[in-house]
Amino acid sequence: MLYRDDVGNSENVLHKVLEMAQNEVEDLKKRLAACKIYKFGAERFAADDESIKFYCGFPSSKHFVLFYDFIKPTSETMTYCYASGLYPRPSSKKMLLIDELFMFLVRLRLGLFLKDLADRFNISEAAVSRKIVTWANYLYFFLGTQPIWPSYQSVKKHMPPDFKDLFPKTHVILDCTEVRVQVPSSLLLQSQMYSNYKSATTLKGLIGITPNGAICFVSSLYTGSISDKELTKESGILDLLEPNTSVMADKGFNVNDLLTKRQVSLNIPPYLSHNAQLSPQQVKETQKIARVRIHVERAIRRVKEFHIFDSPVPLALLGSINQIWTVACLLTNFQGNLIRVATDRKSVV
């Protein structure tokens, strides 16, 4: 049997326990606020340049924000890709537009699975997939409308000194690269996609850079069995070249006949031919070309640092891989000057 004093004491104890719990909650809120713990997204890393570089590939948070401001006016009106069709962006969205861009860049830069991104951003996998495809299409068209192919006069004006001394007529440096693809069940597709160079099923693209290191041409992706010469012919770059200029490439580009018709010369390393070894003059010529041509390989390496290309591209992604590839290539132009980086390392032309 409880007495009145016992009841009163119990109420006091409960009141004190409740008060202590409330104090702990308030203290925890203050500590969380002090630590600035945010949801996973652009806001969380707004003051962390290293994290922005890690997750997005931009040199700093300032570069990321400037890029967002650059695309914001048109991205606000883009249409979203649903299974039933294309629809405008709903007025009430769970994610901020800048976080959608951030998520797309994280997908490209780190190659995270859709399930991982869904958990990080607290949305469904279907929503992640829809937003990735939407942003890939949008940036493909938006960045694709920006003029990146320069005239030869513009290239000459900004040409590094060593290029002016060694190869002053160079308009563009070309190279091909390949992206591994999941093996299709169709034997016909397997034979078309199979690359002897990679000994795997791949997609192949042509990239061109200016002598100062900026990517100025990105072709569509073709099946891996295509030759460098045929890819160069089909890519459309020949129509952009100006007479009395030159193209620099690797040995595999046997396109001299295609260029001669357009009064364009070709600079490639000399072949061994029937000789047992290169002559001293050929060795010097090879070294001169290698010193300047290596920058296109550095540019391609920048693109491959988008780790979405680390694993074979799933067949389900083939509908968007061309857009994703092109966007990744064009985004490298926002990472800073390639030749200047090489100069800092004292390994330049």
N, C-alpha and C positions, 0 to 999 in steps of 0.2 A: 504494500500500500504506500503510494507516494504522498508526501506532505507538500504543503504549499511552498516551503523553503526549497525543497528538492527540485520542484518544477521551475522555480525562479532561477536557481543555479544552472539548470540545464539550458534554459533560454539564454542566459548570459554567456555560457560556454559556446553555444551554437552561433550567437551573435559575434563573438570574438573570432571564431573559426571563419565565419563568412567574411568578416572584415579583413582578416589576414589574407584570405583567398583573393579578395578584390584588390588589395594592395599589391599582391604578387602579379596579378594580371596587368595592373597599371604599370608596374615596374618593368614587366616583360615588354609591354608596348613601347615604353621609353627606350629600352635597350635595343629593340628592333629598329626603331626610328633612328637611333644614334648610329647603328651599324649600316643604315641605308640599304636594307635588304628589300629588293624589289622583285617582281616577277621576272621571268626570263624574257628579255626583249631589249629593244634599243635603249630604253630609259636606264636600265640597270647598268649598262656599260658606257653611258654617255660621257663620263669623265675618265675612261680607261682606254687609252690609245692602243695599248698592247692587245687587249681583248678584242677591240674592233678589228685590228689587223688579223688576229687569229680567226675570228668568226666570219668576217666579211671580206677580208683581203684589201681593204682600204688602208692607207698609211696611218690615218688618225681618225678620231671621231669627227673632227672638223671636215675632213674630206667626205666622210659618210653623209653628214648633214648637208653639205653643199650639193652632193649628188642627189639626195632626196629632194632638196628644194628645186633642183634642176628638172626633175621629172614630175614633181607633185602636180602642177597645173593640169597635165593631161592624164596622169594616173588616177586622179579623182573621178574621171568620167569613163574609165575603161570598163569593158564588159567582162563578166566572169564566165568561165567555162563550166557549165553543169552538164550532167548526163543527158538532160532533155533539151539542151541548147544553150545559147548565149543570152545572158541577162545583165542589166546594169547593176552596179553595186548598190545593195540595199541601204536605205538611209540609216538603219540601226545595225551596226556590225559589232561583233564581239571583240574583234581585234582592231587596233589602230592601223592605219594605212602604213605608217612607218615600221610597225612591227611585222606586217606582211612582207614588206621589202626585206627586213632583217631576216625573217625566216627563210625567204627564198635564197638569200645570199649564204646563210648558214648551210642550207641544203647543198649549194654548189661548192662552197669552200671546204666543208668537212665531209660531205657525202653521207650524212646521217640518214638512217632509215626513217620512213614515214611514221612508224610507231614511236620512235624516239622523239621526233618533232611534235607529234600529237601530245605526248606526255609533257614535254617542256612548255608548250604553249597552251595546254589545257583545252584542246579542241579535238575533234574526231579525225581519224586517219583520212576519211573521205574529204573532209574540209582541207586538210593539208595538201592532199593530192590536187584538189581543185585549184587551190591558190598557187601552187607551184606551176601548174600548167598555164594558168592565167597570166602570171608574172613573166613566165618564159616567153609567151606569145607577145605580151605587151612590150617588153624590153627589146625583143627581137625587131619589132616594127619601129619602135621609138629610136633605138640606137642605130638601126639600119637606115633611117632617114637622115642621119647626121653625116655630112660630107667628110669622109676620111681619106679619099684618094686625092693626093696633091698633084699639082702640075709639076713638070720637071723644073721650071723656074723656081717654084717654091722649095722643092727638094734641094736644088743647088744653093739657094740662099742660106739654108740651115744645115748644109752638109758639114760633117766633122772634118777637121783639117787633113787627116790621113786619107780620107776618101778623096778629097780634092787633089791630093798629091798622086795617089795610086790609080783610082778609078773615078775620074771626075764626071763621067757621063752616066753613072749608075742612077737609075730611076727607082728600082725596087730590088729587094733581095727575096728570093723565093725558096720555099722548102715545103715538103709534104710531111704530114704526121698522121698517125693512125690511133683509133680508139677501139679497144676490144669490145666485142658484142657477144652476148649469149648465143650459143650455137642453136640455130633454128632447126626444126624437125624436117623441113623441106630440103631434100638433097640438092635441088636446083639453087635455092638460096645459099646453102652451104658452099657450093662451088663458086657462086658469085661473090660471096663475102670472104672467102678464104684468101689470106695473104701469105704468100710464100716467104716474105721478109719476116713477118711476125709468127709464122706457123700457127695461125689462129684465125678465127673469123673476126673481121674488123670492118670499120668504116674509115674512109680516108678523106682527108681534107687538105687543101692548099692554103698556105698562109704567106702573105707578103708583108715585108716591113720596109720602111724608108731607111736610108743610111743613118739617120739619127736614132733609130730604134723603135719608132712608133708603128704599131700594126696598121697598115693602110689597106689591106685586102684580106677578106676571109671568104673562101668558097663554100658552097654547100658540101655536105658529106656524101661521098660516093661509096659504093661497095669496095671492099678491100682488094679485089683482084684487078682493079683498074691501074693502068700504068701511069707514071708521072707525066709522060708526054700527053696521053689522052686526057688526063685530068686537067692539065694546063689548057688544053684546047677547049674542053667543055666548060671550064670555069668562067670564061668570059673576060679574063684579065687581058688577053691579047688586044681586045678592042679599046682598052684604056691606055695602052702604051703609045708614046709619042715617037715620031721618027727621029733618027740621029741620037738616040739614047741607048743605054745598055741595061741588061738584066743580069743579075748575079745569082748563081744557083750551085747545087752540088753536082757531082759527076752523073747522077742518074737522069738529069734533065736533058735528054737528047732532043731539044726543041729548036735547034739552030735553024732548021728549014722553015719552021713556023715564024720565027722572028725575022729572018732575012726578008721575007715577003713584005714585012712592015718596016723595013729599014732600021731594025733594032738589032744590036749586037748582043752576044752572049758571053759572059765571063764565067767559066767553070774550071776547076782544077784539071790539069792535063792528064790524059790517060797513059797507062803503062804501055799500051799497044803491044807490039811484038818484041820490044826490048826487055831485057832482064830486069832493068831498073831505070829509074828516071835519070835524065841528064841533070847536071848541076843547075842549068838554067830552068829546067822544069821543076826542080825542087824549090828553087827560089820563087817561081811563079805560084806553086802550090801553097807555100808559106804565106805569100802576100794575100792570096785570096782567102785562106783559112783565117787569117788575122781579122779580116773585116766581115767575113760571112758568118762567123761564129755567133754574131748577135741575133741572127734569126733563130738559132737553136736556143739562145737564152730567152727569146720572146716565147717560143713554144714551151719552154720549161715553166715559164710563168703561167701559161694556160693550164698545163698539167698539174700545177699546184692547187687547182680546184679539184679536190679529191673525189668528187662525184665520178671522175673518170678512172679512179684507181681500180674499181671492180668492173667486170664486163657489164656493158649496158644491158639491162633486161629488155626482152622483146616487147614488153608492155610499154616501154618508154620510147620506142622507135618513132612514134608519132610526134614526139616533142624534142628528140635528141638534137635535131638540126638547129632548132631555136636555142636550146640550152648551150650547145657548142659555140654558136655564133656570139651569144651574149657573153659567155666566159671569155672569148677572145677579145671582144671589144672592151670589156671591163678592165683588162690589163692596162689599157691606155690611161686609166685613172690612177694608176699606181706609182706614177713618177717616171722620170726619164731613165730609160734603160742604159744608154751609153754613159750617162753621168755616174750611175752605179758602178759600171765597169771601170770608169776612170778612177773612182775612189779606191778600187782594188788594184789599180795599176796593171790591168790586163786588157788594155784597149788596143784599138787599131793604131 
